[in-house]
Amino acid sequence: MKKSDKSKLFLLDHLNLFKCPVCDSDFEEILDNQLICSQDHTFDISKKGTLHFLMKPSKTEYSKDMLLSRQHIAKMGFWQPMLDVLYSLLKEKGGTTLDAGCGEGSHSAYLRERGLAGPVIAFDISKEGINLGAATYEDLFFLVADLAQSPFQSEQFDTILNILSPSNYKEFKRLLKDGGQVIKVIPGQDYLIELRSFQTKERQFYSNENVKDKFIEHFEDLESHPVRYAVELTDREIKDFLKMTPLGWNVKVTENDYKSLRKITVDMEILIGNKTA
Ligand SMILES: [Zn+2]
């Protein structure tokens, strides 16, 4: 089946999850390859099966090159130990999942592979990221949208994933069902510390206290699960690694420095919070 037809079927089955980001009204039908709201705003289903809900073009720092590097790093298993822990903590493995700020989609794709069931919608403000995700992975529904003007109905989601990506807690609470959960992954103090040592002094130290405090303000029944492991990289993987993270973009690292980047510390915290009625 063509990707656009597959998306059309998904949309028809799940129209209740979406609303028009222009006028907030319901989507009532799909004609040809267009999703149409009750005020006649239209959104095209692309050949790749994606939808584009941005009201104005966004400038992201995500180049195709950088996204391909991210994909290589994800494929070599860089995030796998963290995602395995995250998967084991998921209380709801069959509800409706929203991956908010999915980048090129590799995290949700891995969780799907592990057994995450139910509809999974992955969105990002980066069109390049969404295109790459949709070209690579099946069984996820990809769309381009802005968290500040999202195309989703209220109280439809059981789980919101927010992995190393910006949040909008007011919006997360609107989107979650009562009892729904947000799972947010944030860097810990020693996250990529080997790369951090190439940074200027003030960027060498990192604390996640502020981010954590904000999260605690908004959700109930909080859980925090630290995850820490090391990943060994080949020279080729180091090249991808340097392109993958903003921490690698403004540092001068030559091949002579690679020996200090062969083993990278991945220190993160998985935060889980619930929305209560
Ligand atoms: Zn509309």
Boltz pocket constraint, residues with backbone or C-beta under 6 A from the ligand:
constraints:
  - pocket:
      binder: B
      contacts: [[A, 20], [A, 21], [A, 22], [A, 23], [A, 24], [A, 25], [A, 37], [A, 38], [A, 39], [A, 40], [A, 41]]
      max_distance: 6.0
